[in-house]
Amino acid sequence: DEQARLRDVIRAALPVGADFHRLRTRQAGRRKFLDFHLLVDGATTVRDAHVLAHHVEGRLRAAVPDVEVTIHVEPVDDRASWEAAELAQL
């Protein structure tokens, strides 16, 4: 249930054309951790991708206070971002 809620929060925070995958969550004691790959247009600047990642992180922290979020940014239009072999290495 919590992963479904987190997926909804992420989707609601993303602009058209952006996507995400490889959402993972874990908990150690009272601490919660979340990480995922944020897929943005390949022409997006580092600055704009950074701003978007902070926006998404803020929405997640509003939904789950004190969660530690790690976001890996990738180009949505790069085939390697979607290939299982590439994803398995990360």
A tleap script that builds the chain and sets N, CA, C and O, in Angstrom:
source leaprc.protein.ff14SB
mol = sequence {
  NASP GLU GLN ALA ARG LEU ARG ASP VAL ILE
  ARG ALA ALA LEU PRO VAL GLY ALA ASP PHE
  HIE ARG LEU ARG THR ARG GLN ALA GLY ARG
  ARG LYS PHE LEU ASP PHE HIE LEU LEU VAL
  ASP GLY ALA THR THR VAL ARG ASP ALA HIE
  VAL LEU ALA HIE HIE VAL GLU GLY ARG LEU
  ARG ALA ALA VAL PRO ASP VAL GLU VAL THR
  ILE HIE VAL GLU PRO VAL ASP ASP ARG ALA
  SER TRP GLU ALA ALA GLU LEU ALA GLN CLEU
}
set mol.1.N position { 0.815 -1.196 0.000 }
set mol.1.CA position { 0.000 0.000 0.000 }
set mol.1.C position { 0.865 1.268 0.000 }
set mol.1.O position { 0.564 2.232 -0.704 }
set mol.2.N position { 1.940 1.253 0.797 }
set mol.2.CA position { 2.773 2.450 0.867 }
set mol.2.C position { 3.486 2.699 -0.462 }
set mol.2.O position { 3.600 3.848 -0.888 }
set mol.3.N position { 3.964 1.653 -1.117 }
set mol.3.CA position { 4.609 1.861 -2.410 }
set mol.3.C position { 3.632 2.421 -3.430 }
set mol.3.O position { 4.005 3.275 -4.234 }
set mol.4.N position { 2.399 1.960 -3.412 }
set mol.4.CA position { 1.391 2.492 -4.331 }
set mol.4.C position { 1.160 3.979 -4.052 }
set mol.4.O position { 1.029 4.774 -4.983 }
set mol.5.N position { 1.112 4.345 -2.796 }
set mol.5.CA position { 0.924 5.758 -2.429 }
set mol.5.C position { 2.117 6.591 -2.880 }
set mol.5.O position { 1.945 7.695 -3.397 }
set mol.6.N position { 3.323 6.070 -2.688 }
set mol.6.CA position { 4.518 6.788 -3.115 }
set mol.6.C position { 4.557 6.943 -4.635 }
set mol.6.O position { 4.944 7.997 -5.141 }
set mol.7.N position { 4.163 5.910 -5.355 }
set mol.7.CA position { 4.100 5.994 -6.816 }
set mol.7.C position { 3.125 7.093 -7.242 }
set mol.7.O position { 3.403 7.845 -8.176 }
set mol.8.N position { 1.998 7.181 -6.566 }
set mol.8.CA position { 1.024 8.232 -6.881 }
set mol.8.C position { 1.599 9.621 -6.619 }
set mol.8.O position { 1.379 10.543 -7.405 }
set mol.9.N position { 2.329 9.773 -5.524 }
set mol.9.CA position { 2.941 11.064 -5.190 }
set mol.9.C position { 3.951 11.452 -6.259 }
set mol.9.O position { 3.971 12.597 -6.710 }
set mol.10.N position { 4.788 10.507 -6.667 }
set mol.10.CA position { 5.792 10.793 -7.690 }
set mol.10.C position { 5.112 11.168 -8.997 }
set mol.10.O position { 5.460 12.182 -9.604 }
set mol.11.N position { 4.149 10.367 -9.439 }
set mol.11.CA position { 3.455 10.651 -10.703 }
set mol.11.C position { 2.831 12.044 -10.699 }
set mol.11.O position { 2.909 12.768 -11.691 }
set mol.12.N position { 2.221 12.410 -9.593 }
set mol.12.CA position { 1.560 13.719 -9.503 }
set mol.12.C position { 2.560 14.875 -9.574 }
set mol.12.O position { 2.195 15.985 -9.959 }
set mol.13.N position { 3.803 14.623 -9.210 }
set mol.13.CA position { 4.822 15.678 -9.180 }
set mol.13.C position { 5.572 15.824 -10.504 }
set mol.13.O position { 6.299 16.799 -10.701 }
set mol.14.N position { 5.400 14.871 -11.400 }
set mol.14.CA position { 6.179 14.875 -12.639 }
set mol.14.C position { 5.501 15.683 -13.742 }
set mol.14.O position { 4.277 15.665 -13.868 }
set mol.15.N position { 6.297 16.389 -14.537 }
set mol.15.CA position { 5.742 17.072 -15.705 }
set mol.15.C position { 5.470 16.064 -16.819 }
set mol.15.O position { 5.949 14.931 -16.771 }
set mol.16.N position { 4.709 16.476 -17.807 }
set mol.16.CA position { 4.440 15.635 -18.965 }
set mol.16.C position { 5.762 15.259 -19.622 }
set mol.16.O position { 6.630 16.111 -19.819 }
set mol.17.N position { 5.913 13.978 -19.961 }
set mol.17.CA position { 7.117 13.499 -20.623 }
set mol.17.C position { 8.136 12.889 -19.679 }
set mol.17.O position { 9.003 12.134 -20.118 }
set mol.18.N position { 8.052 13.195 -18.404 }
set mol.18.CA position { 8.958 12.599 -17.419 }
set mol.18.C position { 8.335 11.304 -16.910 }
set mol.18.O position { 7.121 11.114 -16.982 }
set mol.19.N position { 9.171 10.430 -16.402 }
set mol.19.CA position { 8.701 9.145 -15.894 }
set mol.19.C position { 9.637 8.708 -14.772 }
set mol.19.O position { 10.561 9.441 -14.418 }
set mol.20.N position { 9.412 7.542 -14.220 }
set mol.20.CA position { 10.301 6.993 -13.197 }
set mol.20.C position { 10.182 5.481 -13.217 }
set mol.20.O position { 9.221 4.923 -13.747 }
set mol.21.N position { 11.179 4.827 -12.630 }
set mol.21.CA position { 11.123 3.382 -12.454 }
set mol.21.C position { 12.113 2.979 -11.364 }
set mol.21.O position { 12.807 3.820 -10.792 }
set mol.22.N position { 12.162 1.686 -11.091 }
set mol.22.CA position { 13.059 1.104 -10.082 }
set mol.22.C position { 12.871 1.704 -8.689 }
set mol.22.O position { 13.839 1.941 -7.966 }
set mol.23.N position { 11.622 1.941 -8.329 }
set mol.23.CA position { 11.314 2.446 -6.986 }
set mol.23.C position { 11.613 1.341 -5.978 }
set mol.23.O position { 11.132 0.214 -6.095 }
set mol.24.N position { 12.423 1.704 -4.985 }
set mol.24.CA position { 12.733 0.772 -3.906 }
set mol.24.C position { 12.538 1.489 -2.579 }
set mol.24.O position { 12.878 2.663 -2.429 }
set mol.25.N position { 11.990 0.766 -1.633 }
set mol.25.CA position { 11.822 1.310 -0.287 }
set mol.25.C position { 12.380 0.300 0.708 }
set mol.25.O position { 12.394 -0.907 0.466 }
set mol.26.N position { 12.828 0.827 1.813 }
set mol.26.CA position { 13.291 -0.044 2.896 }
set mol.26.C position { 13.174 0.729 4.201 }
set mol.26.O position { 13.038 1.953 4.210 }
set mol.27.N position { 13.229 0.002 5.279 }
set mol.27.CA position { 13.130 0.625 6.593 }
set mol.27.C position { 14.137 -0.029 7.510 }
set mol.27.O position { 14.312 -1.247 7.496 }
set mol.28.N position { 14.804 0.798 8.315 }
set mol.28.CA position { 15.745 0.320 9.326 }
set mol.28.C position { 15.330 0.986 10.629 }
set mol.28.O position { 15.586 2.170 10.844 }
set mol.29.N position { 14.702 0.227 11.476 }
set mol.29.CA position { 14.167 0.819 12.704 }
set mol.29.C position { 13.060 1.799 12.338 }
set mol.29.O position { 12.105 1.440 11.649 }
set mol.30.N position { 13.194 3.026 12.800 }
set mol.30.CA position { 12.194 4.055 12.504 }
set mol.30.C position { 12.518 4.841 11.241 }
set mol.30.O position { 11.705 5.642 10.779 }
set mol.31.N position { 13.707 4.612 10.681 }
set mol.31.CA position { 14.140 5.359 9.496 }
set mol.31.C position { 13.637 4.693 8.222 }
set mol.31.O position { 13.718 3.475 8.068 }
set mol.32.N position { 13.111 5.521 7.304 }
set mol.32.CA position { 12.625 5.023 6.024 }
set mol.32.C position { 13.491 5.575 4.908 }
set mol.32.O position { 13.917 6.730 4.944 }
set mol.33.N position { 13.744 4.732 3.917 }
set mol.33.CA position { 14.582 5.090 2.780 }
set mol.33.C position { 13.821 4.789 1.497 }
set mol.33.O position { 13.071 3.817 1.412 }
set mol.34.N position { 14.029 5.637 0.510 }
set mol.34.CA position { 13.369 5.482 -0.772 }
set mol.34.C position { 14.359 5.885 -1.859 }
set mol.34.O position { 15.042 6.900 -1.732 }
set mol.35.N position { 14.437 5.101 -2.913 }
set mol.35.CA position { 15.247 5.523 -4.054 }
set mol.35.C position { 14.565 5.081 -5.339 }
set mol.35.O position { 13.818 4.103 -5.361 }
set mol.36.N position { 14.836 5.825 -6.414 }
set mol.36.CA position { 14.260 5.509 -7.715 }
set mol.36.C position { 15.016 6.257 -8.795 }
set mol.36.O position { 15.819 7.145 -8.509 }
set mol.37.N position { 14.750 5.887 -10.039 }
set mol.37.CA position { 15.329 6.549 -11.207 }
set mol.37.C position { 14.291 7.515 -11.760 }
set mol.37.O position { 13.154 7.129 -12.036 }
set mol.38.N position { 14.684 8.753 -11.916 }
set mol.38.CA position { 13.835 9.790 -12.491 }
set mol.38.C position { 14.250 9.968 -13.946 }
set mol.38.O position { 15.400 10.302 -14.230 }
set mol.39.N position { 13.326 9.749 -14.855 }
set mol.39.CA position { 13.608 9.804 -16.286 }
set mol.39.C position { 13.097 11.122 -16.860 }
set mol.39.O position { 11.898 11.398 -16.839 }
set mol.40.N position { 14.021 11.927 -17.369 }
set mol.40.CA position { 13.680 13.243 -17.916 }
set mol.40.C position { 14.133 13.328 -19.365 }
set mol.40.O position { 14.966 12.537 -19.808 }
set mol.41.N position { 13.590 14.279 -20.094 }
set mol.41.CA position { 13.997 14.521 -21.468 }
set mol.41.C position { 15.510 14.689 -21.517 }
set mol.41.O position { 16.087 15.373 -20.672 }
set mol.42.N position { 16.154 14.069 -22.502 }
set mol.42.CA position { 17.605 14.113 -22.602 }
set mol.42.C position { 18.168 15.509 -22.793 }
set mol.42.O position { 19.343 15.749 -22.515 }
set mol.43.N position { 17.340 16.431 -23.265 }
set mol.43.CA position { 17.795 17.813 -23.469 }
set mol.43.C position { 17.636 18.666 -22.211 }
set mol.43.O position { 17.987 19.845 -22.219 }
set mol.44.N position { 17.119 18.095 -21.150 }
set mol.44.CA position { 16.938 18.829 -19.897 }
set mol.44.C position { 18.299 19.205 -19.322 }
set mol.44.O position { 19.213 18.381 -19.297 }
set mol.45.N position { 18.433 20.429 -18.868 }
set mol.45.CA position { 19.698 20.852 -18.268 }
set mol.45.C position { 19.865 20.194 -16.900 }
set mol.45.O position { 18.896 19.750 -16.283 }
set mol.46.N position { 21.094 20.142 -16.450 }
set mol.46.CA position { 21.373 19.612 -15.112 }
set mol.46.C position { 20.609 20.429 -14.078 }
set mol.46.O position { 20.034 19.874 -13.141 }
set mol.47.N position { 20.605 21.749 -14.251 }
set mol.47.CA position { 19.901 22.627 -13.313 }
set mol.47.C position { 18.411 22.289 -13.257 }
set mol.47.O position { 17.842 22.168 -12.173 }
set mol.48.N position { 17.781 22.139 -14.421 }
set mol.48.CA position { 16.349 21.843 -14.445 }
set mol.48.C position { 16.036 20.469 -13.874 }
set mol.48.O position { 15.031 20.298 -13.184 }
set mol.49.N position { 16.891 19.486 -14.157 }
set mol.49.CA position { 16.696 18.150 -13.593 }
set mol.49.C position { 16.853 18.187 -12.074 }
set mol.49.O position { 16.128 17.504 -11.350 }
set mol.50.N position { 17.799 18.985 -11.602 }
set mol.50.CA position { 18.022 19.136 -10.165 }
set mol.50.C position { 16.802 19.776 -9.496 }
set mol.50.O position { 16.362 19.326 -8.438 }
set mol.51.N position { 16.263 20.819 -10.111 }
set mol.51.CA position { 15.069 21.485 -9.579 }
set mol.51.C position { 13.903 20.505 -9.525 }
set mol.51.O position { 13.183 20.447 -8.528 }
set mol.52.N position { 13.715 19.737 -10.595 }
set mol.52.CA position { 12.631 18.754 -10.617 }
set mol.52.C position { 12.833 17.701 -9.528 }
set mol.52.O position { 11.884 17.347 -8.827 }
set mol.53.N position { 14.051 17.202 -9.380 }
set mol.53.CA position { 14.313 16.199 -8.348 }
set mol.53.C position { 13.999 16.745 -6.957 }
set mol.53.O position { 13.436 16.031 -6.126 }
set mol.54.N position { 14.355 17.998 -6.696 }
set mol.54.CA position { 14.037 18.603 -5.396 }
set mol.54.C position { 12.533 18.768 -5.207 }
set mol.54.O position { 12.016 18.591 -4.104 }
set mol.55.N position { 11.842 19.105 -6.276 }
set mol.55.CA position { 10.381 19.228 -6.206 }
set mol.55.C position { 9.744 17.883 -5.838 }
set mol.55.O position { 8.896 17.811 -4.949 }
set mol.56.N position { 10.161 16.833 -6.527 }
set mol.56.CA position { 9.623 15.498 -6.259 }
set mol.56.C position { 9.975 15.073 -4.833 }
set mol.56.O position { 9.134 14.532 -4.116 }
set mol.57.N position { 11.210 15.319 -4.431 }
set mol.57.CA position { 11.636 14.972 -3.071 }
set mol.57.C position { 10.788 15.696 -2.025 }
set mol.57.O position { 10.408 15.102 -1.016 }
set mol.58.N position { 10.495 16.956 -2.257 }
set mol.58.CA position { 9.648 17.713 -1.329 }
set mol.58.C position { 8.255 17.136 -1.211 }
set mol.58.O position { 7.691 17.068 -0.119 }
set mol.59.N position { 7.702 16.721 -2.339 }
set mol.59.CA position { 6.362 16.111 -2.308 }
set mol.59.C position { 6.388 14.785 -1.554 }
set mol.59.O position { 5.451 14.465 -0.823 }
set mol.60.N position { 7.459 14.017 -1.731 }
set mol.60.CA position { 7.577 12.746 -1.017 }
set mol.60.C position { 7.733 12.971 0.483 }
set mol.60.O position { 7.134 12.255 1.285 }
set mol.61.N position { 8.529 13.957 0.861 }
set mol.61.CA position { 8.714 14.234 2.295 }
set mol.61.C position { 7.438 14.763 2.934 }
set mol.61.O position { 7.208 14.543 4.123 }
set mol.62.N position { 6.615 15.448 2.171 }
set mol.62.CA position { 5.318 15.894 2.697 }
set mol.62.C position { 4.411 14.692 2.953 }
set mol.62.O position { 3.624 14.692 3.899 }
set mol.63.N position { 4.523 13.677 2.111 }
set mol.63.CA position { 3.700 12.472 2.258 }
set mol.63.C position { 4.238 11.532 3.329 }
set mol.63.O position { 3.469 10.882 4.037 }
set mol.64.N position { 5.581 11.461 3.447 }
set mol.64.CA position { 6.233 10.572 4.416 }
set mol.64.C position { 7.324 11.376 5.117 }
set mol.64.O position { 8.472 11.373 4.671 }
set mol.65.N position { 6.988 12.056 6.192 }
set mol.65.CA position { 7.985 12.891 6.884 }
set mol.65.C position { 9.226 12.090 7.283 }
set mol.65.O position { 9.142 10.915 7.643 }
set mol.66.N position { 10.360 12.749 7.211 }
set mol.66.CA position { 11.651 12.182 7.612 }
set mol.66.C position { 12.151 11.038 6.732 }
set mol.66.O position { 13.091 10.342 7.119 }
set mol.67.N position { 11.556 10.826 5.573 }
set mol.67.CA position { 12.056 9.798 4.667 }
set mol.67.C position { 13.341 10.314 4.021 }
set mol.67.O position { 13.459 11.500 3.714 }
set mol.68.N position { 14.295 9.417 3.821 }
set mol.68.CA position { 15.523 9.762 3.111 }
set mol.68.C position { 15.347 9.334 1.665 }
set mol.68.O position { 15.094 8.163 1.382 }
set mol.69.N position { 15.480 10.287 0.749 }
set mol.69.CA position { 15.198 10.048 -0.668 }
set mol.69.C position { 16.486 10.154 -1.477 }
set mol.69.O position { 17.253 11.104 -1.319 }
set mol.70.N position { 16.715 9.173 -2.342 }
set mol.70.CA position { 17.815 9.205 -3.292 }
set mol.70.C position { 17.218 9.072 -4.688 }
set mol.70.O position { 16.475 8.133 -4.971 }
set mol.71.N position { 17.559 10.037 -5.567 }
set mol.71.CA position { 17.018 10.044 -6.918 }
set mol.71.C position { 18.166 9.994 -7.920 }
set mol.71.O position { 19.090 10.805 -7.859 }
set mol.72.N position { 18.102 9.050 -8.827 }
set mol.72.CA position { 19.082 8.918 -9.908 }
set mol.72.C position { 18.416 9.426 -11.180 }
set mol.72.O position { 17.407 8.865 -11.606 }
set mol.73.N position { 18.957 10.477 -11.797 }
set mol.73.CA position { 18.360 11.082 -12.993 }
set mol.73.C position { 18.945 10.430 -14.238 }
set mol.73.O position { 20.158 10.256 -14.356 }
set mol.74.N position { 18.052 10.070 -15.172 }
set mol.74.CA position { 18.449 9.457 -16.432 }
set mol.74.C position { 17.653 10.079 -17.575 }
set mol.74.O position { 16.564 10.609 -17.349 }
set mol.75.N position { 18.183 10.023 -18.805 }
set mol.75.CA position { 17.423 10.524 -19.950 }
set mol.75.C position { 16.346 9.518 -20.373 }
set mol.75.O position { 16.642 8.350 -20.626 }
set mol.76.N position { 15.115 9.977 -20.444 }
set mol.76.CA position { 14.002 9.100 -20.794 }
set mol.76.C position { 14.127 8.591 -22.230 }
set mol.76.O position { 13.612 7.523 -22.562 }
set mol.77.N position { 14.806 9.351 -23.072 }
set mol.77.CA position { 14.901 8.993 -24.480 }
set mol.77.C position { 16.152 8.172 -24.811 }
set mol.77.O position { 16.462 7.974 -25.986 }
set mol.78.N position { 16.864 7.700 -23.807 }
set mol.78.CA position { 18.040 6.856 -24.012 }
set mol.78.C position { 17.639 5.401 -23.764 }
set mol.78.O position { 17.161 5.058 -22.683 }
set mol.79.N position { 17.834 4.563 -24.757 }
set mol.79.CA position { 17.427 3.158 -24.657 }
set mol.79.C position { 18.047 2.466 -23.443 }
set mol.79.O position { 17.415 1.612 -22.821 }
set mol.80.N position { 19.283 2.834 -23.110 }
set mol.80.CA position { 19.971 2.209 -21.974 }
set mol.80.C position { 19.239 2.453 -20.657 }
set mol.80.O position { 19.361 1.655 -19.727 }
set mol.81.N position { 18.488 3.537 -20.569 }
set mol.81.CA position { 17.727 3.831 -19.350 }
set mol.81.C position { 16.628 2.807 -19.110 }
set mol.81.O position { 16.132 2.683 -17.991 }
set mol.82.N position { 16.243 2.074 -20.147 }
set mol.82.CA position { 15.136 1.142 -20.065 }
set mol.82.C position { 15.548 -0.313 -20.165 }
set mol.82.O position { 14.740 -1.195 -19.876 }
set mol.83.N position { 16.784 -0.592 -20.566 }
set mol.83.CA position { 17.189 -1.989 -20.774 }
set mol.83.C position { 17.469 -2.686 -19.451 }
set mol.83.O position { 18.137 -2.144 -18.572 }
set mol.84.N position { 16.949 -3.884 -19.332 }
set mol.84.CA position { 17.073 -4.638 -18.082 }
set mol.84.C position { 18.529 -4.888 -17.703 }
set mol.84.O position { 18.874 -4.827 -16.523 }
set mol.85.N position { 19.372 -5.162 -18.661 }
set mol.85.CA position { 20.777 -5.434 -18.356 }
set mol.85.C position { 21.449 -4.219 -17.756 }
set mol.85.O position { 22.231 -4.344 -16.813 }
set mol.86.N position { 21.156 -3.053 -18.286 }
set mol.86.CA position { 21.717 -1.815 -17.740 }
set mol.86.C position { 21.172 -1.555 -16.341 }
set mol.86.O position { 21.912 -1.139 -15.450 }
set mol.87.N position { 19.892 -1.798 -16.152 }
set mol.87.CA position { 19.283 -1.546 -14.838 }
set mol.87.C position { 19.815 -2.503 -13.789 }
set mol.87.O position { 19.964 -2.124 -12.628 }
set mol.88.N position { 20.103 -3.734 -14.177 }
set mol.88.CA position { 20.571 -4.728 -13.212 }
set mol.88.C position { 21.930 -4.357 -12.627 }
set mol.88.O position { 22.253 -4.763 -11.510 }
set mol.89.N position { 22.730 -3.588 -13.369 }
set mol.89.CA position { 24.044 -3.204 -12.893 }
set mol.89.C position { 23.982 -2.118 -11.827 }
set mol.89.O position { 24.938 -1.940 -11.072 }
set mol.90.N position { 22.889 -1.401 -11.756 }
set mol.90.CA position { 22.805 -0.266 -10.809 }
set mol.90.C position { 22.414 -0.706 -9.427 }
set mol.90.O position { 22.301 0.123 -8.524 }
savepdb mol mol.pdb
quit
